Amino acid sequence: MSITITLPEEIERQLRQDWPDMERVALEGFLIEAYRQKRVSAYQVGGLLGLSDY
């Protein structure tokens, strides 16, 4: 699944200064919220983020 977020170019440039890999930051934020709401397990989050211990 792919999710598209539309941002004005100015805001994208501003955010990319601190987050060059904004796609990863967005994925992490999405997964954190899904985990917080008990929609996914820690194991699933680790797997989706490519963490080797999971």
Contacts in CASP RR format, 6 or more apart in sequence:
PFRMAT RR
TARGET T0000
AUTHOR 0000-0000-0000
METHOD contacts of the structure
MODEL  1
MSITITLPEEIERQLRQDWPDMERVALEGFLIEAYRQKRVSAYQVGGLLG
LSDY
3 26 0 8 1.000
3 30 0 8 1.000
5 26 0 8 1.000
7 15 0 8 1.000
12 22 0 8 1.000
15 22 0 8 1.000
16 22 0 8 1.000
19 25 0 8 1.000
27 48 0 8 1.000
27 49 0 8 1.000
28 49 0 8 1.000
31 40 0 8 1.000
31 45 0 8 1.000
31 48 0 8 1.000
31 49 0 8 1.000
32 45 0 8 1.000
34 40 0 8 1.000
34 45 0 8 1.000
35 41 0 8 1.000
35 42 0 8 1.000
35 45 0 8 1.000
40 48 0 8 1.000
42 54 0 8 1.000
43 54 0 8 1.000
45 54 0 8 1.000
46 53 0 8 1.000
46 54 0 8 1.000
47 54 0 8 1.000
END
